[in-house]
Amino acid sequence: MSTVPAPAPSPVPGERLPLVTERLVLRPVRSADVPAVTRLWTDPRVRHHLGGPVIDSVVRIRQRRIVGAPGFHAVVRVEDGVLLGLVTVEDGARNGETEVSYQFLPEHWGQGYAREAVGAVVTRVLEGTPSVLALTQEANAPSRRLLEALGFAHAESFVEWDARQVLYRRHARGASRRPGRASRARPDREDPA
């Protein structure tokens, strides 16, 4: 039986890294990850529901800031060390609530990696906060199915970034339900710049 090292402390509430699942390790982004992470920002398929590929000048800023950035989980396959995607946790993102977002490289879609990684992160985050939010475009059916499979409930729909958005919320077990609407005014949640 292998032993997993104790999780390291993290500045993001509820987050301790690394986080290990059956097939994945979620850890801080390393310098060697930057080329794969850059693909997440520039691949038109990944960015289809995220406003399109990020412009070069912003990519260069992100490349300098992503390594070790709090809240960014590199999703790495245990068997071969390949980076599959990112899961990001932003404390206080919308109206003071924690938000989770995710991006995976297309060659890893449809294999259950996103469900495994996002599910593990959300479970960990809910240990330290009463609820977590996730936002996706209404047209992004695979993302909506993922969130619903992970126990997120539709909280609100609205137009933002010139597209119909769906805000989902998942409460920790036993947490009180929070009334009210989430704030819509905020910059691109993925930009660590």
Secondary structure as the mmCIF struct_conf table of DSSP 4:
data_model
#
loop_
_struct_conf.conf_type_id
_struct_conf.id
_struct_conf.beg_label_comp_id
_struct_conf.beg_label_asym_id
_struct_conf.beg_label_seq_id
_struct_conf.end_label_comp_id
_struct_conf.end_label_asym_id
_struct_conf.end_label_seq_id
HELX_LH_PP_P HELX_LH_PP_P1 VAL A 4 PRO A 7
STRN STRN1 ALA A 8 ALA A 8
HELX_LH_PP_P HELX_LH_PP_P2 PRO A 9 PRO A 9
BEND BEND1 PRO A 11 VAL A 12
TURN_TY1_P TURN_TY1_P1 PRO A 13 GLY A 14
STRN STRN2 LEU A 17 LEU A 17
STRN STRN3 LEU A 19 VAL A 20
BEND BEND2 GLU A 22 ARG A 23
STRN STRN4 LEU A 24 PRO A 28
HELX_RH_3T_P HELX_RH_3T_P1 SER A 31 ASP A 33
HELX_RH_AL_P HELX_RH_AL_P1 VAL A 34 THR A 42
TURN_TY1_P TURN_TY1_P2 PRO A 44 GLY A 51
BEND BEND3 GLY A 52 PRO A 53
HELX_LH_PP_P HELX_LH_PP_P3 VAL A 54 ILE A 55
HELX_RH_AL_P HELX_RH_AL_P2 ASP A 56 ARG A 65
TURN_TY1_P TURN_TY1_P3 VAL A 67 GLY A 68
TURN_TY1_P TURN_TY1_P4 PRO A 70 GLY A 71
STRN STRN5 PHE A 72 ARG A 77
TURN_TY1_P TURN_TY1_P5 VAL A 78 ASP A 80
STRN STRN6 LEU A 83 ARG A 94
TURN_TY1_P TURN_TY1_P6 ASN A 95 GLY A 96
STRN STRN7 GLU A 97 PHE A 104
HELX_RH_3T_P HELX_RH_3T_P2 PRO A 106 HIS A 108
TURN_TY1_P TURN_TY1_P7 TRP A 109 GLY A 110
BEND BEND4 GLN A 111 GLY A 112
HELX_RH_AL_P HELX_RH_AL_P3 TYR A 113 VAL A 125
TURN_TY1_P TURN_TY1_P8 LEU A 126 GLY A 128
BEND BEND5 THR A 129 PRO A 130
STRN STRN8 SER A 131 GLN A 137
TURN_TY1_P TURN_TY1_P9 GLU A 138 ALA A 139
HELX_RH_AL_P HELX_RH_AL_P4 ALA A 141 ALA A 149
TURN_TY1_P TURN_TY1_P10 LEU A 150 GLY A 151
STRN STRN9 ALA A 153 GLU A 160
TURN_TY1_P TURN_TY1_P11 TRP A 161 ASP A 162
STRN STRN10 ALA A 163 HIS A 171
HELX_LH_PP_P HELX_LH_PP_P4 ALA A 172 ALA A 172
TURN_TY1_P TURN_TY1_P12 ARG A 173 GLY A 174
HELX_LH_PP_P HELX_LH_PP_P5 ALA A 175 PRO A 179
BEND BEND6 GLY A 180 GLY A 180
TURN_TY1_P TURN_TY1_P13 ARG A 189 GLU A 190
#
